[in-house]
Amino acid sequence: MNKSPLKKALQQFYTASADAISMVEVPPLHFLKAEGQGDPNTSPEFQSAAETLFRLSCTLKLLLKKEQGLDWTVMPLEGLWSAEDMITFLEGRQGVWQWTLMILQPDIVTGEAVGRAVELAQSKKGASPLYDTTFGRHTDGQSVQILHEGPYAGKAATIARLHRFIREKGYHFAGPLHEIYLNDPRQTAPEKMKTILRQPVSLEVQK
């Protein structure tokens, strides 16, 4: 059986320090994606989207393992967050945030395989409806990132630190805030949660 070392190969993009902000150059990667808007703590759509992405990721893994002898570790949930006014991130006004949830897929996954995984997941007896998803590339490119340790509710201070670093360096924001959830909140105490906060930037000095 061919085990794809996906997590190991991309380790530099799925680890970060809580002590220092680092710069990374993230290449184009393939993701299953689901989009929506609203507070992730209260939005049924957010929960449905997350569940669908994990269902399809596991179905893809089992499908290609059976057909081609390929295997890999399902990657963690990730989220892109944007808003018309960036200050809403610091104020915690989550109801106006737009989100795109994602799970990274290995290069061996194709759109055709995703289509078959959707059909298989939907065909299972008693299965709940799937949230609308897409499959495609996402590129962060040049980014700064830091590890947030603790409850999601405490992210604002870490985001503020990231924003302050960007302003001090004279960089431009060049994409939505990217969060990578390294723990399952259903199985991890809030104080032990770890989340990578990544902000794509342009290295041009602001005028």
Backbone as CSV, one residue per row, in Angstrom:
resi,resn,N_x,N_y,N_z,CA_x,CA_y,CA_z,C_x,C_y,C_z
1,MET,0.843,-1.196,0.000,0.000,0.000,0.000,0.879,1.246,0.000
2,ASN,0.505,2.238,-0.807,1.284,3.468,-0.934,0.746,4.516,0.036
3,LYS,1.492,4.804,1.099,1.085,5.779,2.108,1.634,7.148,1.730
4,SER,0.750,8.119,1.495,1.178,9.461,1.121,1.543,10.254,2.374
5,PRO,2.813,10.700,2.506,3.243,11.433,3.708,2.827,12.898,3.636
6,LEU,1.528,13.140,3.476,1.030,14.489,3.225,1.380,15.451,4.349
7,LYS,1.082,15.048,5.581,1.310,15.940,6.713,2.797,16.205,6.925
8,LYS,3.623,15.172,6.747,5.062,15.323,6.931,5.659,16.206,5.845
9,ALA,5.202,16.023,4.599,5.742,16.785,3.478,5.439,18.273,3.605
10,LEU,4.335,18.603,4.256,3.917,20.005,4.383,4.047,20.505,5.818
11,GLN,4.937,19.903,6.570,5.050,20.185,8.003,5.268,21.667,8.303
12,GLN,6.058,22.356,7.474,6.351,23.762,7.758,5.111,24.644,7.679
13,PHE,4.068,24.169,6.987,2.840,24.947,6.871,1.796,24.546,7.915
14,TYR,2.074,23.486,8.666,1.129,23.009,9.669,1.746,22.979,11.064
15,THR,2.821,23.746,11.234,3.407,23.994,12.548,3.748,25.476,12.625
16,ALA,3.681,26.030,13.822,4.016,27.443,14.014,4.376,27.659,15.476
17,SER,5.062,28.755,15.746,5.469,29.097,17.106,4.472,30.067,17.724
18,ALA,4.219,29.897,19.020,3.378,30.844,19.745,4.194,32.036,20.235
19,ASP,5.511,31.928,20.160,6.392,32.968,20.694,6.796,34.006,19.660
20,ALA,6.873,33.587,18.398,7.373,34.504,17.373,6.571,34.356,16.089
21,ILE,6.348,35.476,15.419,5.681,35.480,14.118,6.700,35.104,13.050
22,SER,6.317,34.209,12.161,7.234,33.753,11.119,6.661,34.048,9.739
23,MET,7.552,34.113,8.761,7.168,34.307,7.368,7.253,32.972,6.644
24,VAL,6.231,32.655,5.860,6.233,31.421,5.074,5.806,31.737,3.645
25,GLU,6.228,30.907,2.727,5.816,30.992,1.322,5.022,29.732,1.023
26,VAL,3.703,29.872,0.954,2.818,28.713,0.822,2.475,28.497,-0.657
27,PRO,2.747,27.316,-1.200,2.459,27.051,-2.614,0.974,26.792,-2.841
28,PRO,0.543,26.749,-4.098,-0.843,26.368,-4.393,-1.110,24.947,-3.904
29,LEU,-2.243,24.760,-3.228,-2.628,23.455,-2.699,-4.091,23.195,-3.036
30,HIS,-4.467,21.915,-3.063,-5.827,21.537,-3.437,-6.677,21.262,-2.197
31,PHE,-7.883,21.815,-2.206,-8.772,21.702,-1.052,-10.196,21.361,-1.475
32,LEU,-10.894,20.652,-0.600,-12.351,20.642,-0.608,-12.785,21.889,0.151
33,LYS,-13.801,22.616,-0.362,-14.181,23.895,0.236,-15.694,23.996,0.398
34,ALA,-16.103,24.780,1.399,-17.516,25.091,1.614,-17.600,26.520,2.130
35,GLU,-18.510,27.322,1.579,-18.577,28.741,1.907,-19.862,29.096,2.647
36,GLY,-19.781,30.169,3.448,-20.958,30.653,4.158,-20.652,31.941,4.894
37,GLN,-21.575,32.358,5.746,-21.403,33.582,6.528,-22.092,33.420,7.868
38,GLY,-21.497,34.040,8.908,-22.138,34.048,10.213,-21.259,33.521,11.324
39,ASP,-21.786,33.602,12.522,-21.076,33.196,13.728,-20.899,31.678,13.744
40,PRO,-19.664,31.182,13.758,-19.446,29.727,13.744,-19.974,29.029,14.988
41,ASN,-20.168,29.775,16.066,-20.650,29.171,17.306,-22.149,28.902,17.290
42,THR,-22.868,29.610,16.412,-24.325,29.484,16.401,-24.892,29.109,15.035
43,SER,-24.077,29.112,14.006,-24.559,28.879,12.644,-24.692,27.390,12.333
44,PRO,-25.910,26.907,12.045,-26.078,25.505,11.635,-25.339,25.214,10.330
45,GLU,-25.266,26.228,9.451,-24.580,26.043,8.175,-23.093,25.758,8.389
46,PHE,-22.493,26.434,9.360,-21.076,26.226,9.641,-20.824,24.783,10.077
47,GLN,-21.651,24.292,10.981,-21.485,22.921,11.465,-21.725,21.908,10.352
48,SER,-22.743,22.163,9.527,-23.043,21.261,8.418,-21.903,21.237,7.410
49,ALA,-21.326,22.413,7.136,-20.215,22.498,6.189,-19.011,21.712,6.698
50,ALA,-18.686,21.873,7.980,-17.542,21.159,8.557,-17.756,19.648,8.506
51,GLU,-18.949,19.206,8.875,-19.248,17.774,8.862,-19.162,17.207,7.450
52,THR,-19.670,17.958,6.466,-19.624,17.503,5.080,-18.191,17.354,4.590
53,LEU,-17.338,18.324,4.910,-15.948,18.258,4.461,-15.230,17.039,5.032
54,PHE,-15.479,16.731,6.292,-14.847,15.549,6.878,-15.427,14.262,6.285
55,ARG,-16.737,14.232,6.061,-17.351,13.043,5.457,-16.767,12.768,4.078
56,LEU,-16.658,13.819,3.269,-16.137,13.636,1.918,-14.648,13.299,1.929
57,SER,-13.897,13.905,2.849,-12.462,13.609,2.938,-12.232,12.148,3.312
58,CYS,-13.013,11.649,4.258,-12.886,10.244,4.664,-13.352,9.312,3.551
59,THR,-14.412,9.705,2.839,-14.906,8.887,1.730,-13.874,8.816,0.612
60,LEU,-13.244,9.947,0.298,-12.187,9.971,-0.721,-11.031,9.060,-0.327
61,LYS,-10.635,9.143,0.909,-9.528,8.322,1.412,-9.846,6.833,1.258
62,LEU,-11.045,6.423,1.661,-11.430,5.016,1.566,-11.588,4.579,0.114
63,LEU,-12.122,5.474,-0.727,-12.344,5.159,-2.133,-11.025,4.892,-2.857
64,LEU,-10.061,5.784,-2.688,-8.784,5.632,-3.388,-7.907,4.553,-2.755
65,LYS,-8.124,4.300,-1.480,-7.407,3.193,-0.838,-7.868,1.863,-1.424
66,LYS,-9.174,1.741,-1.641,-9.734,0.507,-2.192,-9.364,0.332,-3.655
67,GLU,-9.429,1.414,-4.427,-9.229,1.314,-5.873,-7.755,1.301,-6.281
68,GLN,-6.934,2.095,-5.581,-5.557,2.277,-6.029,-4.508,1.934,-4.970
69,GLY,-4.956,1.504,-3.795,-4.008,1.185,-2.736,-3.327,2.410,-2.158
70,LEU,-3.964,3.574,-2.298,-3.398,4.826,-1.795,-3.965,5.135,-0.418
71,ASP,-3.147,5.735,0.430,-3.600,6.037,1.783,-2.916,7.305,2.274
72,TRP,-3.594,8.057,3.125,-3.024,9.260,3.716,-3.823,9.620,4.964
73,THR,-3.285,10.514,5.750,-3.968,10.986,6.951,-4.873,12.158,6.590
74,VAL,-6.140,12.086,6.976,-7.052,13.203,6.727,-6.533,14.429,7.474
75,MET,-6.433,15.534,6.761,-5.839,16.751,7.310,-6.848,17.524,8.161
76,PRO,-6.358,18.471,8.972,-7.260,19.225,9.855,-8.140,20.214,9.097
77,LEU,-9.190,20.635,9.758,-10.077,21.649,9.204,-9.360,22.994,9.174
78,GLU,-9.616,23.759,8.112,-9.048,25.097,7.981,-10.162,26.073,7.625
79,GLY,-9.937,27.348,7.892,-10.948,28.344,7.584,-10.338,29.630,7.062
80,LEU,-10.948,30.175,6.012,-10.602,31.508,5.520,-11.686,32.458,6.003
81,TRP,-11.263,33.598,6.560,-12.210,34.538,7.150,-12.000,35.928,6.559
82,SER,-13.098,36.557,6.160,-13.006,37.902,5.603,-14.213,38.720,6.047
83,ALA,-14.068,40.032,5.948,-15.147,40.961,6.285,-14.855,42.277,5.592
84,GLU,-15.891,43.081,5.390,-15.691,44.367,4.734,-14.790,45.274,5.557
85,ASP,-14.877,45.163,6.876,-14.057,45.983,7.763,-13.225,45.063,8.645
86,MET,-11.897,45.134,8.520,-11.012,44.239,9.263,-11.135,44.415,10.776
87,ILE,-11.631,45.569,11.226,-11.747,45.819,12.660,-12.718,44.836,13.317
88,THR,-13.624,44.248,12.526,-14.588,43.305,13.101,-13.898,42.068,13.671
89,PHE,-12.698,41.737,13.165,-11.964,40.596,13.712,-11.470,40.894,15.118
90,LEU,-11.041,42.127,15.333,-10.538,42.510,16.648,-11.684,42.705,17.634
91,GLU,-12.843,43.105,17.128,-14.005,43.329,17.985,-14.806,42.054,18.233
92,GLY,-14.497,40.997,17.472,-15.188,39.730,17.667,-16.610,39.710,17.156
93,ARG,-16.946,40.580,16.192,-18.307,40.609,15.636,-18.429,39.536,14.552
94,GLN,-18.599,38.300,15.005,-18.517,37.154,14.117,-19.718,37.003,13.188
95,GLY,-20.821,37.626,13.528,-22.012,37.490,12.704,-21.852,38.042,11.299
96,VAL,-20.911,38.976,11.096,-20.728,39.584,9.774,-19.563,38.954,9.013
97,TRP,-18.902,37.992,9.623,-17.755,37.374,8.965,-18.205,36.414,7.861
98,GLN,-17.470,36.417,6.771,-17.669,35.446,5.701,-16.599,34.370,5.836
99,TRP,-16.988,33.112,5.680,-16.029,32.033,5.882,-16.018,31.052,4.716
100,THR,-14.857,30.471,4.532,-14.682,29.339,3.626,-13.960,28.258,4.415
101,LEU,-14.646,27.167,4.691,-14.014,26.042,5.373,-13.345,25.147,4.333
102,MET,-12.212,24.540,4.714,-11.437,23.758,3.756,-10.761,22.579,4.451
103,ILE,-10.529,21.524,3.683,-9.655,20.432,4.117,-8.725,20.100,2.953
104,LEU,-7.435,20.118,3.229,-6.417,19.848,2.218,-6.523,18.418,1.697
105,GLN,-6.331,18.271,0.380,-6.335,16.960,-0.255,-4.992,16.735,-0.961
106,PRO,-4.517,15.493,-1.011,-3.263,15.223,-1.726,-3.438,15.433,-3.227
107,ASP,-2.320,15.604,-3.926,-2.356,15.876,-5.366,-2.988,14.748,-6.165
108,ILE,-3.028,13.548,-5.604,-3.603,12.409,-6.325,-5.122,12.501,-6.431
109,VAL,-5.741,13.364,-5.626,-7.194,13.529,-5.676,-7.561,14.413,-6.865
110,THR,-8.538,13.972,-7.644,-8.996,14.709,-8.821,-10.456,15.117,-8.644
111,GLY,-10.900,16.022,-9.503,-12.299,16.417,-9.480,-13.226,15.249,-9.749
112,GLU,-12.794,14.339,-10.617,-13.600,13.159,-10.923,-13.760,12.277,-9.689
113,ALA,-12.676,12.113,-8.928,-12.737,11.308,-7.706,-13.641,11.969,-6.668
114,VAL,-13.580,13.287,-6.583,-14.446,14.011,-5.648,-15.913,13.795,-6.019
115,GLY,-16.217,13.853,-7.310,-17.592,13.624,-7.757,-18.102,12.253,-7.363
116,ARG,-17.259,11.242,-7.500,-17.668,9.889,-7.120,-17.810,9.759,-5.608
117,ALA,-16.961,10.473,-4.862,-17.067,10.444,-3.399,-18.378,11.079,-2.941
118,VAL,-18.787,12.152,-3.602,-20.059,12.799,-3.271,-21.214,11.831,-3.511
119,GLU,-21.201,11.158,-4.663,-22.262,10.200,-4.979,-22.300,9.067,-3.956
120,LEU,-21.128,8.583,-3.569,-21.055,7.485,-2.611,-21.566,7.918,-1.241
121,ALA,-21.166,9.109,-0.800,-21.592,9.605,0.508,-23.100,9.835,0.543
122,GLN,-23.658,10.321,-0.567,-25.093,10.589,-0.624,-25.921,9.316,-0.716
123,SER,-25.312,8.245,-1.219,-26.057,7.003,-1.441,-26.219,6.162,-0.180
124,LYS,-25.473,6.490,0.860,-25.538,5.687,2.074,-26.879,5.864,2.769
125,LYS,-27.460,4.771,3.183,-28.778,4.782,3.814,-28.750,5.596,5.105
126,GLY,-29.707,6.506,5.229,-29.820,7.314,6.433,-28.840,8.468,6.522
127,ALA,-28.064,8.694,5.455,-27.064,9.768,5.484,-27.742,11.131,5.462
128,SER,-27.223,12.068,6.236,-27.755,13.429,6.241,-27.324,14.143,4.962
129,PRO,-28.069,15.172,4.539,-27.720,15.889,3.306,-26.327,16.505,3.388
130,LEU,-25.672,16.590,2.240,-24.347,17.193,2.171,-24.460,18.692,1.920
131,TYR,-23.601,19.457,2.567,-23.500,20.893,2.312,-22.833,21.082,0.947
132,ASP,-23.183,22.154,0.243,-22.584,22.412,-1.070,-21.076,22.614,-0.935
133,THR,-20.317,21.892,-1.741,-18.860,21.986,-1.686,-18.288,22.182,-3.081
134,THR,-17.041,22.658,-3.118,-16.288,22.755,-4.356,-14.910,22.150,-4.118
135,PHE,-14.210,21.887,-5.207,-12.855,21.350,-5.125,-11.958,22.188,-6.021
136,GLY,-10.854,22.684,-5.465,-9.970,23.504,-6.280,-8.747,23.961,-5.511
137,ARG,-7.955,24.787,-6.173,-6.704,25.256,-5.586,-6.927,26.504,-4.744
138,HIS,-6.091,26.636,-3.731,-6.020,27.872,-2.954,-4.547,28.185,-2.734
139,THR,-4.204,29.466,-2.864,-2.814,29.886,-2.700,-2.729,31.020,-1.689
140,ASP,-1.997,30.813,-0.601,-1.720,31.893,0.341,-0.520,32.715,-0.113
141,GLY,0.483,32.063,-0.698,1.696,32.767,-1.093,2.460,33.267,0.125
142,GLN,3.080,34.443,-0.010,3.823,35.027,1.106,2.862,35.347,2.247
143,SER,3.158,34.826,3.427,2.263,34.996,4.569,3.059,35.103,5.858
144,VAL,2.435,35.710,6.856,2.983,35.693,8.214,2.040,34.852,9.066
145,GLN,2.600,34.120,10.020,1.755,33.250,10.826,2.289,33.112,12.241
146,ILE,1.376,32.731,13.129,1.707,32.522,14.536,0.741,31.487,15.093
147,LEU,1.140,30.810,16.149,0.275,29.824,16.794,-0.490,30.481,17.933
148,HIS,-1.815,30.327,17.916,-2.644,30.762,19.045,-2.932,29.546,19.911
149,GLU,-2.647,29.661,21.196,-2.916,28.585,22.140,-4.036,29.012,23.082
150,GLY,-5.056,28.172,23.191,-6.166,28.491,24.075,-7.485,28.543,23.332
151,PRO,-8.546,28.990,24.008,-9.889,29.005,23.419,-9.964,29.886,22.171
152,TYR,-10.875,29.517,21.271,-11.095,30.337,20.085,-11.492,31.761,20.477
153,ALA,-12.210,31.896,21.585,-12.691,33.209,22.016,-11.552,34.169,22.332
154,GLY,-10.356,33.642,22.556,-9.220,34.497,22.886,-8.345,34.855,21.699
155,LYS,-8.799,34.529,20.484,-7.961,34.756,19.303,-7.732,36.227,18.996
156,ALA,-8.642,37.101,19.430,-8.560,38.513,19.043,-7.214,39.130,19.413
157,ALA,-6.698,38.796,20.592,-5.418,39.370,21.024,-4.275,38.890,20.134
158,THR,-4.323,37.623,19.723,-3.276,37.091,18.854,-3.388,37.679,17.454
159,ILE,-4.622,37.854,16.973,-4.827,38.492,15.672,-4.325,39.929,15.703
160,ALA,-4.583,40.631,16.807,-4.108,42.010,16.946,-2.584,42.055,16.886
161,ARG,-1.942,41.077,17.495,-0.475,41.004,17.450,0.012,40.795,16.016
162,LEU,-0.686,39.945,15.279,-0.340,39.680,13.885,-0.517,40.947,13.044
163,HIS,-1.634,41.650,13.249,-1.899,42.884,12.508,-0.862,43.957,12.831
164,ARG,-0.478,44.042,14.094,0.522,45.032,14.503,1.862,44.758,13.811
165,PHE,2.229,43.499,13.733,3.469,43.107,13.054,3.423,43.520,11.581
166,ILE,2.288,43.283,10.934,2.133,43.623,9.517,2.266,45.131,9.310
167,ARG,1.621,45.910,10.175,1.712,47.370,10.052,3.139,47.855,10.283
168,GLU,3.804,47.299,11.287,5.168,47.736,11.606,6.141,47.438,10.469
169,LYS,5.896,46.350,9.732,6.759,45.992,8.611,6.383,46.741,7.334
170,GLY,5.238,47.420,7.358,4.799,48.155,6.182,4.214,47.281,5.094
171,TYR,3.703,46.096,5.470,3.142,45.181,4.486,1.682,45.522,4.190
172,HIS,1.177,44.979,3.090,-0.241,45.047,2.753,-0.908,43.716,3.118
173,PHE,-2.170,43.769,3.523,-2.968,42.546,3.611,-3.233,42.077,2.180
174,ALA,-3.052,40.786,1.928,-3.162,40.286,0.555,-4.075,39.069,0.450
175,GLY,-5.046,38.981,1.332,-5.968,37.849,1.289,-6.663,37.694,2.625
176,PRO,-7.619,36.782,2.699,-8.356,36.579,3.949,-7.500,35.943,5.035
177,LEU,-7.877,36.189,6.280,-7.234,35.521,7.411,-7.433,34.018,7.272
178,HIS,-6.358,33.261,7.460,-6.391,31.806,7.289,-6.121,31.159,8.646
179,GLU,-7.065,30.352,9.106,-6.913,29.650,10.375,-6.832,28.150,10.127
180,ILE,-5.945,27.486,10.866,-5.796,26.034,10.772,-6.022,25.459,12.165
181,TYR,-7.049,24.629,12.300,-7.470,24.115,13.605,-6.794,22.766,13.851
182,LEU,-5.769,22.770,14.680,-4.946,21.582,14.868,-5.573,20.559,15.804
183,ASN,-6.641,20.949,16.513,-7.308,20.036,17.445,-8.781,19.902,17.099
184,ASP,-9.373,18.828,17.557,-10.817,18.642,17.465,-11.438,19.249,18.724
185,PRO,-12.225,20.328,18.597,-12.784,20.981,19.788,-13.719,20.087,20.588
186,ARG,-14.215,19.017,19.963,-15.102,18.093,20.678,-14.320,17.183,21.616
187,GLN,-13.004,17.087,21.398,-12.192,16.158,22.180,-11.050,16.842,22.927
188,THR,-10.969,18.168,22.843,-9.844,18.900,23.429,-10.352,19.998,24.352
189,ALA,-9.772,20.104,25.529,-10.140,21.172,26.460,-9.801,22.525,25.838
190,PRO,-10.648,23.546,26.050,-10.422,24.857,25.425,-9.026,25.416,25.663
191,GLU,-8.492,25.248,26.868,-7.179,25.817,27.173,-6.039,25.100,26.450
192,LYS,-6.325,23.932,25.871,-5.292,23.172,25.168,-5.427,23.262,23.646
193,MET,-6.379,24.056,23.183,-6.579,24.199,21.748,-5.397,24.917,21.105
194,LYS,-5.064,24.506,19.879,-3.989,25.139,19.121,-4.493,25.481,17.721
195,THR,-4.315,26.747,17.342,-4.796,27.232,16.056,-3.703,28.058,15.388
196,ILE,-3.333,27.696,14.175,-2.396,28.525,13.416,-3.175,29.672,12.786
197,LEU,-2.717,30.894,13.020,-3.306,32.083,12.411,-2.337,32.578,11.341
198,ARG,-2.795,32.600,10.108,-1.933,32.974,8.976,-2.577,34.105,8.187
199,GLN,-1.793,35.125,7.878,-2.295,36.247,7.094,-1.425,36.442,5.852
200,PRO,-1.978,36.201,4.659,-1.231,36.505,3.434,-0.924,37.999,3.355
201,VAL,0.275,38.315,2.876,0.691,39.715,2.792,1.412,39.975,1.481
202,SER,1.426,41.248,1.109,2.279,41.730,0.033,3.488,42.381,0.687
203,LEU,4.655,42.112,0.161,5.868,42.632,0.771,6.205,44.047,0.318
204,GLU,5.360,44.633,-0.527,5.578,46.015,-0.932,5.341,46.939,0.257
205,VAL,6.181,47.933,0.414,6.011,48.901,1.492,4.831,49.801,1.175
206,GLN,3.958,50.006,2.152,2.798,50.859,1.954,3.231,52.301,1.737
207,LYS,2.534,52.974,0.817,2.826,54.389,0.532,2.166,55.286,1.572
